[in-house]
Amino acid sequence: MKVKFFISDMSNVFRLIRKIYFPNSIYITDKYHFVRQLTWALEAVRKEEQKKMTRKDRIYYKRSKSLLNKPRSKLTDEEKIKVSIMLEKNERIRQAYKLKEEFYENVLIQTDKKVAKKALLNWIEEAKKIKERCFKACITAYKNWTDSIANSLQYKYNNGYLEGTHNKIKAIKRITFGMKNFRKFRNKILLTLN
């Protein structure tokens, strides 16, 4: 069997498996996993800044965190106003949000590997200039996975279906309270998933 694409999260274990067993495959980093790095960085900034705020602002920022993580292009007019208010009040969150939006607007829209790679490397350089320590892990991850992230933008494959199936199996396992008979457990999975 010839494997054309190898899709994984940002785990070095999978990178090694691919290198040993599927060296000719195109390596793709699952989009969810590399976008999550960006979300984590923005969230870390928000949480740190939130601790310094008044109780009222803390509650407001916490309740509105999903708006900061949502791409600006998908915000309603009312949500855009709420985000603008949050960004006006805090410079550090504004810079982190700007980095996130630049990633969405300049990197995620790319469909050609070379262009995507160049856009990603440019974003990394811009992110370094800001010197936001919460983005350090994100920048390092993007530097280490540049090729496979660029592949992800050219080839629109991901592990969503497989990860969803895995989560369903874990839920079945929880519900069945550790069913001892493997055949019954297997049949329960097959019946539920089909």
NUFIDO-534956 format. One line per field, with one value per atom (N, C-alpha, C): residue number from 1; atom name; x, y, z. Coordinates in nm, 4 decimals. Each point is the difference from the previous one (the first is absolute). Layout:
! NUFIDO-534956
seq <- NUM,... $
atom <- CA,... $
c1 <- X,... $
c2 <- Y,... $
c3 <- Z,... $
END
This chain:
! NUFIDO-534956
seq <- 1,1,1,2,2,2,3,3,3,4,4,4,5,5,5,6,6,6,7,7,7,8,8,8,9,9,9,10,10,10,11,11,11,12,12,12,13,13,13,14,14,14,15,15,15,16,16,16,17,17,17,18,18,18,19,19,19,20,20,20,21,21,21,22,22,22,23,23,23,24,24,24,25,25,25,26,26,26,27,27,27,28,28,28,29,29,29,30,30,30,31,31,31,32,32,32,33,33,33,34,34,34,35,35,35,36,36,36,37,37,37,38,38,38,39,39,39,40,40,40,41,41,41,42,42,42,43,43,43,44,44,44,45,45,45,46,46,46,47,47,47,48,48,48,49,49,49,50,50,50,51,51,51,52,52,52,53,53,53,54,54,54,55,55,55,56,56,56,57,57,57,58,58,58,59,59,59,60,60,60,61,61,61,62,62,62,63,63,63,64,64,64,65,65,65,66,66,66,67,67,67,68,68,68,69,69,69,70,70,70,71,71,71,72,72,72,73,73,73,74,74,74,75,75,75,76,76,76,77,77,77,78,78,78,79,79,79,80,80,80,81,81,81,82,82,82,83,83,83,84,84,84,85,85,85,86,86,86,87,87,87,88,88,88,89,89,89,90,90,90,91,91,91,92,92,92,93,93,93,94,94,94,95,95,95,96,96,96,97,97,97,98,98,98,99,99,99,100,100,100,101,101,101,102,102,102,103,103,103,104,104,104,105,105,105,106,106,106,107,107,107,108,108,108,109,109,109,110,110,110,111,111,111,112,112,112,113,113,113,114,114,114,115,115,115,116,116,116,117,117,117,118,118,118,119,119,119,120,120,120,121,121,121,122,122,122,123,123,123,124,124,124,125,125,125,126,126,126,127,127,127,128,128,128,129,129,129,130,130,130,131,131,131,132,132,132,133,133,133,134,134,134,135,135,135,136,136,136,137,137,137,138,138,138,139,139,139,140,140,140,141,141,141,142,142,142,143,143,143,144,144,144,145,145,145,146,146,146,147,147,147,148,148,148,149,149,149,150,150,150,151,151,151,152,152,152,153,153,153,154,154,154,155,155,155,156,156,156,157,157,157,158,158,158,159,159,159,160,160,160,161,161,161,162,162,162,163,163,163,164,164,164,165,165,165,166,166,166,167,167,167,168,168,168,169,169,169,170,170,170,171,171,171,172,172,172,173,173,173,174,174,174,175,175,175,176,176,176,177,177,177,178,178,178,179,179,179,180,180,180,181,181,181,182,182,182,183,183,183,184,184,184,185,185,185,186,186,186,187,187,187,188,188,188,189,189,189,190,190,190,191,191,191,192,192,192,193,193,193,194,194,194 $
atom <- N,CA,C,N,CA,C,N,CA,C,N,CA,C,N,CA,C,N,CA,C,N,CA,C,N,CA,C,N,CA,C,N,CA,C,N,CA,C,N,CA,C,N,CA,C,N,CA,C,N,CA,C,N,CA,C,N,CA,C,N,CA,C,N,CA,C,N,CA,C,N,CA,C,N,CA,C,N,CA,C,N,CA,C,N,CA,C,N,CA,C,N,CA,C,N,CA,C,N,CA,C,N,CA,C,N,CA,C,N,CA,C,N,CA,C,N,CA,C,N,CA,C,N,CA,C,N,CA,C,N,CA,C,N,CA,C,N,CA,C,N,CA,C,N,CA,C,N,CA,C,N,CA,C,N,CA,C,N,CA,C,N,CA,C,N,CA,C,N,CA,C,N,CA,C,N,CA,C,N,CA,C,N,CA,C,N,CA,C,N,CA,C,N,CA,C,N,CA,C,N,CA,C,N,CA,C,N,CA,C,N,CA,C,N,CA,C,N,CA,C,N,CA,C,N,CA,C,N,CA,C,N,CA,C,N,CA,C,N,CA,C,N,CA,C,N,CA,C,N,CA,C,N,CA,C,N,CA,C,N,CA,C,N,CA,C,N,CA,C,N,CA,C,N,CA,C,N,CA,C,N,CA,C,N,CA,C,N,CA,C,N,CA,C,N,CA,C,N,CA,C,N,CA,C,N,CA,C,N,CA,C,N,CA,C,N,CA,C,N,CA,C,N,CA,C,N,CA,C,N,CA,C,N,CA,C,N,CA,C,N,CA,C,N,CA,C,N,CA,C,N,CA,C,N,CA,C,N,CA,C,N,CA,C,N,CA,C,N,CA,C,N,CA,C,N,CA,C,N,CA,C,N,CA,C,N,CA,C,N,CA,C,N,CA,C,N,CA,C,N,CA,C,N,CA,C,N,CA,C,N,CA,C,N,CA,C,N,CA,C,N,CA,C,N,CA,C,N,CA,C,N,CA,C,N,CA,C,N,CA,C,N,CA,C,N,CA,C,N,CA,C,N,CA,C,N,CA,C,N,CA,C,N,CA,C,N,CA,C,N,CA,C,N,CA,C,N,CA,C,N,CA,C,N,CA,C,N,CA,C,N,CA,C,N,CA,C,N,CA,C,N,CA,C,N,CA,C,N,CA,C,N,CA,C,N,CA,C,N,CA,C,N,CA,C,N,CA,C,N,CA,C,N,CA,C,N,CA,C,N,CA,C,N,CA,C,N,CA,C,N,CA,C,N,CA,C,N,CA,C,N,CA,C,N,CA,C,N,CA,C,N,CA,C,N,CA,C,N,CA,C,N,CA,C,N,CA,C,N,CA,C,N,CA,C,N,CA,C,N,CA,C,N,CA,C,N,CA,C,N,CA,C,N,CA,C,N,CA,C,N,CA,C,N,CA,C,N,CA,C,N,CA,C,N,CA,C,N,CA,C,N,CA,C,N,CA,C,N,CA,C,N,CA,C,N,CA,C,N,CA,C,N,CA,C,N,CA,C,N,CA,C,N,CA,C,N,CA,C $
c1 <- 0.0846,-0.0846,0.0886,-0.0275,0.0783,-0.0756,0.0608,-0.0605,0.0438,-0.0978,0.0313,0.0107,-0.0906,-0.0021,0.0085,0.0780,0.0110,-0.0417,-0.1111,-0.0560,0.0099,0.0506,0.0117,-0.0063,-0.0001,0.0127,0.1482,0.0389,0.1383,0.0840,-0.0062,0.0732,0.1240,0.1134,0.1234,-0.0051,-0.0839,-0.0160,-0.0548,-0.1036,-0.0577,0.0975,0.0759,0.1010,0.1010,0.0414,0.0951,-0.0626,-0.1241,-0.0702,-0.0078,-0.0359,-0.0091,0.1361,0.1030,0.1349,0.0465,-0.0310,0.0439,-0.0861,-0.1319,-0.0893,-0.0622,-0.0122,-0.0648,0.0815,0.1284,0.0877,-0.0392,-0.0720,-0.0374,-0.1362,-0.0653,-0.1319,0.0146,-0.1043,-0.0048,-0.0485,0.0798,-0.0311,-0.0864,-0.1156,-0.0949,-0.0255,0.0133,-0.0382,-0.1479,-0.0749,-0.1434,-0.0246,-0.0857,-0.0256,-0.0444,-0.0859,-0.0493,0.1163,0.1014,0.1107,0.0913,0.0242,0.0875,-0.0752,-0.1285,-0.0785,-0.0168,-0.0090,-0.0139,0.1199,0.1188,0.1188,-0.0214,-0.0572,-0.0285,-0.1063,-0.1035,-0.1076,0.0541,0.0841,0.0601,0.0819,0.0762,0.0838,-0.0867,-0.1030,-0.0911,-0.0699,-0.0432,-0.0665,0.0935,0.1263,0.0977,0.0159,0.0070,0.0100,-0.1255,-0.1167,-0.1265,-0.0082,0.0356,-0.0084,0.0947,0.1210,0.0962,-0.0496,-0.0492,-0.0481,-0.1287,-0.0819,-0.1270,0.0225,0.1075,0.0316,0.0259,0.0421,0.0323,-0.1218,-0.1115,-0.1175,-0.0913,-0.0910,-0.1042,-0.0907,-0.0741,-0.0884,-0.0987,-0.0560,-0.0978,0.0626,0.1192,0.0688,0.0411,0.0467,0.0395,-0.1161,-0.1151,-0.1187,-0.0365,0.0075,-0.0332,0.0944,0.1300,0.0984,-0.0152,-0.0270,-0.0154,-0.1221,-0.1089,-0.1232,0.0110,0.0907,0.0140,0.1215,0.0638,0.1239,-0.0202,-0.1173,-0.0241,0.0019,-0.0347,0.0021,0.1428,0.0926,0.1404,0.0578,-0.0459,0.0525,-0.0627,-0.1175,-0.0725,0.0656,0.0147,0.0558,-0.0858,0.0652,-0.0724,-0.1006,0.0353,-0.0885,-0.1320,-0.0032,-0.1220,-0.0793,0.0478,-0.0709,-0.1172,-0.1073,-0.1122,0.0414,-0.0773,0.0307,0.0011,-0.0956,-0.0074,0.1235,0.0422,0.1181,0.1266,0.0076,0.1159,0.0120,-0.1127,0.0000,0.0520,-0.0462,0.0450,0.1504,0.0491,0.1439,0.0777,-0.0477,0.0670,0.0118,-0.1056,0.0024,0.1075,0.0060,0.1012,0.1413,0.0199,0.1330,0.0429,-0.0952,0.0310,0.0519,-0.0510,0.0342,0.1350,0.0541,0.1214,0.0941,0.1157,0.0988,0.0561,0.0301,0.0614,-0.0974,-0.1245,-0.1007,-0.0198,0.0051,-0.0143,0.1108,0.1242,0.1117,-0.0147,-0.0393,-0.0177,-0.1131,-0.1072,-0.1142,0.0412,0.0779,0.0480,0.0845,0.0854,0.0807,-0.0888,-0.1011,-0.0918,-0.0709,-0.0489,-0.0715,0.0919,0.1237,0.0954,0.0253,0.0036,0.0173,-0.1193,-0.1206,-0.1207,-0.0059,0.0342,-0.0143,0.1123,0.1207,0.1141,0.0506,-0.0215,0.0530,-0.1103,-0.1051,-0.1045,-0.0717,0.0033,-0.0698,0.0800,0.1266,0.0857,-0.0397,0.0185,-0.0314,0.1177,0.1074,0.1201,0.1098,0.0682,0.0983,0.1093,0.0576,0.1101,-0.0461,-0.1151,-0.0546,-0.0361,-0.0588,-0.0383,0.1231,0.1050,0.1237,0.0598,0.0019,0.0537,-0.0850,-0.1315,-0.0906,0.0196,0.0170,0.0206,0.1322,0.1059,0.1304,-0.0042,-0.0721,-0.0173,-0.0755,-0.1050,-0.0773,0.0888,0.0828,0.0910,0.0917,0.0545,0.0889,-0.0737,-0.1217,-0.0806,-0.0304,-0.0323,-0.0317,0.1220,0.1170,0.1243,0.0245,-0.0308,0.0232,-0.0797,-0.1174,-0.0868,0.0552,0.0750,0.0644,-0.1013,-0.1104,-0.1019,0.0351,0.0358,0.0477,-0.1045,-0.1274,-0.1059,-0.0058,0.0579,0.0022,0.1274,0.0900,0.1285,-0.0174,-0.0845,-0.0222,-0.0659,-0.0905,-0.0684,0.1003,0.0846,0.1013,0.0946,0.0451,0.0902,-0.0677,-0.1239,-0.0739,-0.0128,-0.0334,-0.0158,0.1328,0.1088,0.1316,0.0326,-0.0304,0.0316,-0.0892,-0.1161,-0.0971,-0.0394,0.0842,-0.0325,-0.0428,0.0779,-0.0318,-0.1346,-0.0236,-0.1253,-0.1213,0.0205,-0.1093,-0.0306,0.1037,-0.0193,-0.0710,0.0361,-0.0691,-0.1478,-0.0277,-0.1384,-0.0845,0.0613,-0.0735,-0.0203,0.0915,-0.0156,-0.0954,0.0177,-0.0840,-0.0982,-0.1259,-0.1012,-0.0436,0.0971,-0.0308,0.0201,-0.0780,0.0187,-0.0440,0.0203,-0.0340,-0.1335,-0.0801,-0.1251,-0.0894,-0.0218,-0.0877,0.0568,0.1292,0.0653,-0.0027,0.0295,-0.0016,-0.1417,-0.0986,-0.1394,-0.0403,0.0428,-0.0281,0.0659,0.1231,0.0727,-0.0729,-0.0481,-0.0748,-0.1296,-0.0680,-0.1231,0.0306,0.1101,0.0392,0.0311,0.0693,0.0290,-0.1286,-0.0968,-0.1288,-0.0731,0.0029,-0.0626,0.0671,0.1313,0.0755,-0.0424,-0.0180,-0.0448,-0.1401,-0.0870,-0.1395,-0.0120,0.0828,-0.0093,0.0734,0.0582,0.0679,0.1026,0.0826,0.1073,-0.0509,-0.0869,-0.0560,0.1113,-0.0145,0.1059,0.0074,-0.1142,-0.0036,0.0356,0.1160,0.0486,-0.0942,-0.0532,-0.0895,-0.1240,-0.0556,-0.1182,0.0357,0.1170,0.0463,0.0197,0.0655,0.0243,-0.1325,-0.0932,-0.1315,-0.0745,0.0116,-0.0636,0.0571,0.1321,0.0663,-0.0487,0.0037,-0.0408,-0.1460,-0.0848,-0.1421,-0.0210,0.0719,-0.0141,0.0561,0.1129,0.0655,-0.0620,-0.0733,-0.0595,-0.1358 $
c2 <- -0.1189,0.1189,0.1245,0.0901,0.1230,0.1129,0.0551,0.1100,0.1304,0.0777,0.1253,0.1164,0.0035,0.1076,-0.0589,0.0646,-0.0398,0.1212,-0.0135,0.1128,-0.0292,0.0965,-0.0209,0.1327,-0.0116,0.1205,0.0369,0.0869,0.0478,-0.0817,-0.1310,-0.0903,-0.0535,0.0059,-0.0522,-0.1507,-0.0686,-0.1450,-0.0290,0.0738,-0.0205,0.0416,0.1022,0.0443,-0.1123,-0.0658,-0.1111,-0.1191,-0.0326,-0.1111,0.0263,0.1206,0.0355,-0.0116,0.0483,-0.0036,-0.1437,-0.0900,-0.1394,-0.0797,0.0088,-0.0884,0.0598,0.1301,0.0639,0.1196,-0.0205,0.1137,0.0753,-0.0647,0.0655,0.0681,-0.0093,0.0626,0.1503,0.0710,0.1440,0.0167,0.0692,0.0140,0.1231,-0.0215,0.1082,0.0092,0.1198,0.0234,0.0350,-0.0693,0.0242,0.1464,0.0658,0.1438,0.0343,-0.0818,0.0253,0.0164,-0.0855,-0.0010,0.1213,0.0476,0.1177,0.1298,0.0052,0.1190,0.0081,-0.1162,-0.0053,0.0646,-0.0117,0.0643,0.1512,0.0561,0.1435,0.0376,-0.0825,0.0236,-0.0047,-0.0991,-0.0121,0.1239,0.0502,0.1180,0.1218,0.0226,0.1125,-0.0158,-0.1212,-0.0273,0.0259,-0.0368,0.0214,0.1495,0.0794,0.1456,0.0525,-0.0416,0.0470,-0.0350,-0.1218,-0.0429,0.0799,0.0236,0.0778,0.1428,0.0603,0.1378,0.0092,-0.0993,-0.0040,0.0049,-0.0622,-0.0023,0.1404,0.0910,0.1365,0.0928,-0.0489,0.0847,0.0075,0.0955,0.0093,-0.1219,-0.0283,-0.1169,0.0064,0.1161,0.0189,-0.0311,0.0555,-0.0253,-0.1465,-0.0579,-0.1419,-0.0875,0.0237,-0.0786,0.0236,0.1257,0.0342,-0.0710,0.0057,-0.0623,-0.1518,-0.0561,-0.1453,-0.0458,0.0723,-0.0359,0.0265,0.0865,0.0373,-0.0636,-0.0952,-0.0574,-0.0662,-0.0592,-0.0657,0.1011,0.1244,0.1040,0.0317,-0.0027,0.0260,-0.1132,-0.1218,-0.1154,-0.0172,0.0533,-0.0117,0.0899,-0.0477,0.0874,0.1256,0.1137,0.1280,-0.0032,-0.0687,-0.0067,-0.0713,-0.0774,-0.0735,0.0658,0.1140,0.0716,0.0789,0.0082,0.0867,0.1443,0.0958,0.1407,0.0263,-0.0581,0.0171,-0.0605,-0.1166,-0.0651,0.0804,0.0597,0.0835,0.1186,0.0571,0.1123,-0.0468,-0.1158,-0.0548,-0.0261,-0.0577,-0.0273,0.1311,0.0987,0.1310,0.0620,-0.0114,0.0534,-0.0710,-0.1331,-0.0762,0.0379,0.0176,0.0317,0.1418,0.0920,0.1380,0.0066,-0.0870,0.0029,-0.0631,-0.0839,-0.0731,-0.0151,0.0650,0.0003,-0.1398,-0.0732,-0.1327,-0.0963,0.0027,-0.0841,0.0461,0.1314,0.0537,-0.0532,0.0002,-0.0506,-0.1493,-0.0760,-0.1446,-0.0290,0.0755,-0.0156,0.0344,0.1059,0.0419,-0.1105,-0.0630,-0.1119,-0.1141,-0.0312,-0.1081,0.0320,0.1219,0.0403,0.0012,0.0443,-0.0012,-0.1426,-0.0931,-0.1407,-0.0473,0.0317,-0.0400,0.0646,0.1281,0.0746,-0.0244,-0.0305,-0.0127,-0.1424,-0.0851,-0.1363,-0.0999,-0.0027,-0.1022,0.0057,0.1124,0.0124,-0.0592,-0.0302,-0.0478,-0.1411,-0.0271,-0.1329,-0.0616,0.0750,-0.0503,-0.0163,-0.1143,-0.0297,0.1065,0.0395,0.0977,0.1347,0.0436,0.1279,-0.0104,-0.1134,-0.0221,-0.0004,-0.0665,-0.0074,0.1393,0.0772,0.1368,0.0855,-0.0113,0.0763,-0.0396,-0.1293,-0.0479,0.0517,-0.0069,0.0495,0.1509,0.0737,0.1446,0.0255,-0.0799,0.0154,-0.0281,-0.1029,-0.0344,0.1178,0.0630,0.1152,0.1172,0.0247,0.1074,-0.0310,-0.1249,-0.0411,0.0141,-0.0299,0.0136,0.1459,0.0919,0.1429,0.0506,-0.0534,0.0444,-0.0451,-0.1093,-0.0525,-0.0337,-0.0590,-0.0442,-0.1417,-0.0139,-0.1301,-0.1104,0.0351,-0.1013,-0.0613,0.0681,-0.0516,-0.0789,-0.0092,-0.0662,-0.1461,-0.0746,-0.1418,-0.0139,0.0901,-0.0003,0.0241,0.0990,0.0326,-0.1178,-0.0593,-0.1158,-0.1152,-0.0272,-0.1084,0.0272,0.1222,0.0335,-0.0099,0.0392,-0.0138,-0.1472,-0.0841,-0.1428,-0.0765,0.0533,-0.0723,0.0780,0.0912,0.0874,-0.0768,-0.1004,-0.0745,-0.0700,-0.0693,-0.0761,0.0921,0.1167,0.0981,0.0548,0.0309,0.0483,-0.1065,-0.1273,-0.1092,-0.0042,0.0260,-0.0011,0.1047,0.1113,0.1067,-0.0289,-0.0760,-0.0367,-0.1183,-0.1016,-0.1195,0.0055,0.0069,0.0229,-0.1296,-0.0780,-0.1220,0.0260,-0.0718,0.0105,-0.1294,-0.0081,-0.1189,0.0129,0.0958,0.0266,-0.1217,-0.0726,-0.1174,-0.1067,-0.0264,-0.1019,0.0381,0.1248,0.0437,-0.0019,0.0320,-0.0081,-0.1434,-0.0928,-0.1424,-0.0475,0.0406,-0.0378,0.0505,0.1230,0.0562,-0.0760,-0.0425,-0.0786,-0.1342,-0.0635,-0.1280,0.0184,0.1087,0.0271,0.0220,0.0670,0.0222,-0.1325,-0.0867,-0.1326,-0.0788,0.0093,-0.0708,0.0483,0.1307,0.0549,-0.0496,0.0015,-0.0389,-0.1480,-0.0834,-0.1453,-0.0431,0.0933,-0.0284,-0.1127,0.0035,-0.0990,-0.1396,-0.0130,-0.1291,-0.1036,-0.1155,-0.1020,-0.0785,-0.0256,-0.0804,0.0885,-0.0265,0.0839,-0.0037,-0.1199,-0.0114,0.0879,-0.0014,0.0831,0.1485,0.0344,0.1395,0.0435,-0.0851,0.0276,0.0165,-0.0904,0.0070,0.1277,0.0396,0.1239,0.1201,0.0010,0.1078,0.0009,-0.1168,-0.0085,0.0401,-0.0425,0.0343,0.1508,0.0582,0.1433,0.0858,-0.0402,0.0812,-0.0150,-0.1077,-0.0199,0.0542 $
c3 <- 0.0000,0.0000,0.0000,-0.0916,-0.0081,0.0692,0.1019,0.0745,-0.0652,-0.0465,-0.0676,0.0989,0.0984,0.0994,0.1399,0.0850,0.1407,0.0820,0.0723,0.0750,0.1485,0.0761,0.1448,0.0741,0.1332,0.0814,0.0032,0.0884,0.0035,0.0982,-0.0158,0.0884,-0.0710,0.0676,-0.0581,-0.0195,0.0763,-0.0163,-0.1394,-0.0404,-0.1329,-0.1095,0.0264,-0.0972,-0.0249,0.1069,-0.0107,-0.0726,0.0335,-0.0667,-0.1499,-0.0349,-0.1417,-0.0686,0.0666,-0.0574,-0.0253,0.0934,-0.0114,-0.0980,0.0143,-0.0743,-0.1257,-0.0064,-0.1149,-0.0498,-0.0298,-0.0330,-0.1274,-0.0893,-0.1258,0.0057,0.1136,0.0132,0.0237,-0.0313,0.0268,0.1432,0.0803,0.1427,0.0227,0.0603,0.0265,0.1500,0.0545,0.1395,0.0006,0.0834,0.0103,0.0369,-0.0758,0.0172,0.1421,0.0559,0.1357,0.0973,-0.0136,0.0954,-0.0135,-0.1221,-0.0082,0.0276,-0.0303,0.0349,0.1517,0.0640,0.1459,0.0703,-0.0575,0.0575,0.0111,-0.1039,-0.0051,0.1035,0.0082,0.0968,0.1420,0.0277,0.1339,0.0354,-0.0968,0.0250,0.0321,-0.0801,0.0244,0.1350,0.0305,0.1280,0.1186,-0.0144,0.1079,0.0282,-0.1058,0.0162,0.0691,-0.0495,0.0586,0.1484,0.0355,0.1404,0.0894,-0.0487,0.0794,0.0206,-0.1050,0.0090,0.0818,-0.0105,0.0731,0.1514,0.0451,0.1438,0.0547,-0.0859,0.0419,-0.0045,-0.0517,-0.0232,0.1217,-0.0079,0.1030,-0.0136,0.1045,-0.0010,-0.1177,-0.0235,-0.1078,-0.1369,-0.0244,-0.1274,-0.0133,0.1106,-0.0018,-0.0474,0.0575,-0.0358,-0.1472,-0.0429,-0.1387,-0.0978,0.0271,-0.0888,-0.0005,0.1163,0.0085,-0.0795,0.0133,-0.0717,-0.1503,-0.0380,-0.1415,-0.0660,0.0664,-0.0548,-0.1360,-0.0232,-0.1288,-0.1148,0.0298,-0.1036,-0.0426,0.0945,-0.0337,-0.0850,0.0255,-0.0733,-0.1380,-0.0174,-0.1266,-0.1051,-0.1251,-0.1041,-0.0170,-0.0141,-0.0121,-0.1150,-0.1071,-0.1173,0.0305,0.1065,0.0356,0.1132,0.0463,0.1064,-0.0571,0.0768,-0.0381,0.0311,-0.0461,0.0284,0.1507,0.0703,0.1455,0.0684,-0.0477,0.0577,-0.0283,-0.1180,-0.0349,0.0953,0.0370,0.0949,0.1356,0.0460,0.1288,-0.0009,-0.1101,-0.0116,-0.0012,-0.0731,-0.0053,0.1386,0.0790,0.1370,0.0820,-0.0125,0.0753,-0.0433,-0.1293,-0.0520,0.0358,0.0072,0.0398,0.1429,0.0844,0.1426,0.0325,-0.0910,0.0359,-0.1191,0.0092,-0.1086,-0.0278,0.1047,-0.0177,-0.0691,0.0407,-0.0655,-0.1441,-0.0225,-0.1352,-0.0914,0.0490,-0.0813,-0.0280,0.1019,-0.0166,-0.0992,0.0114,-0.0905,-0.1432,-0.0135,-0.1323,-0.0637,0.0801,-0.0504,-0.0479,0.0800,-0.0366,-0.1307,-0.0121,-0.1211,-0.1223,0.0177,-0.1116,-0.0469,0.0941,-0.0364,-0.0836,0.0466,-0.0730,-0.1384,-0.0069,-0.1252,-0.1001,0.0494,-0.0909,-0.0186,0.0973,-0.0083,-0.0334,0.0783,-0.0169,-0.1342,-0.0666,-0.1286,-0.1164,0.0212,-0.1083,-0.0438,-0.1302,-0.0530,-0.0752,-0.0142,-0.0660,0.1047,-0.0018,0.1046,0.0098,-0.1122,0.0034,0.0561,-0.0450,0.0468,0.1482,0.0377,0.1406,0.0902,-0.0458,0.0791,0.0185,-0.1077,0.0077,0.0945,-0.0117,0.0870,0.1462,0.0250,0.1371,0.0560,-0.0798,0.0462,0.0255,-0.0841,0.0226,0.1302,0.0241,0.1238,0.1211,-0.0088,0.1105,0.0303,-0.1039,0.0197,0.0650,-0.0438,0.0606,0.1464,0.0274,0.1376,0.0907,-0.0528,0.0788,0.0384,-0.0907,0.0252,0.1199,0.0193,0.1102,0.1351,0.0000,0.1215,0.1096,-0.0397,0.0958,0.0439,0.1268,0.0481,-0.0101,0.0061,-0.0110,-0.1406,-0.0975,-0.1367,-0.0302,0.0963,-0.0219,-0.0437,0.0709,-0.0328,-0.1369,-0.0301,-0.1296,-0.1132,0.0171,-0.1010,-0.0201,0.1093,-0.0078,-0.0733,0.0347,-0.0659,-0.1498,-0.0356,-0.1416,-0.0752,0.0661,-0.0640,-0.0241,0.0996,-0.0093,-0.0975,-0.0291,-0.0821,-0.1259,-0.0439,-0.1130,-0.1248,-0.0392,-0.1230,0.0073,0.1105,0.0094,0.0179,0.0598,0.0093,-0.1397,-0.0759,-0.1374,-0.0840,0.0199,-0.0702,0.0372,0.1262,0.0484,-0.0710,-0.0345,-0.0660,-0.1488,-0.0583,-0.1412,-0.0166,0.0829,-0.0063,0.1165,-0.0288,0.1043,0.0697,0.0445,0.0748,0.1485,0.0819,0.1449,0.0675,0.1292,0.0778,0.0721,-0.0371,0.0704,0.0140,-0.1088,0.0046,0.0931,-0.0139,0.0829,0.1478,0.0305,0.1402,0.0566,-0.0826,0.0429,0.0307,-0.0860,0.0218,0.1286,0.0212,0.1215,0.1246,-0.0036,0.1137,0.0252,-0.1080,0.0158,0.0668,-0.0416,0.0601,0.1483,0.0336,0.1418,0.0793,-0.0612,0.0673,0.0210,-0.1014,0.0124,0.1117,0.0058,0.1045,0.1388,0.0146,0.1288,0.0353,-0.0990,0.0223,0.0368,-0.0626,0.0242,0.1265,0.0721,0.1270,-0.0112,-0.1031,-0.0129,-0.0296,-0.0985,-0.0403,-0.0158,0.0624,0.0013,-0.1310,-0.0615,-0.1217,-0.1204,-0.0596,-0.1093,-0.1201,-0.0340,-0.1157,0.0169,0.1206,0.0268,-0.0102,0.0540,-0.0053,-0.1451,-0.0789,-0.1416,-0.0741,0.0252,-0.0656,0.0381,0.1250,0.0477,-0.0765,-0.0185,-0.0750,-0.1445,-0.0646,-0.1406,-0.0186,0.0911,-0.0073,0.0169,0.0934,0.0274,-0.1137,-0.0559,-0.1029,-0.1385,-0.0226,-0.1340,-0.0104 $
END
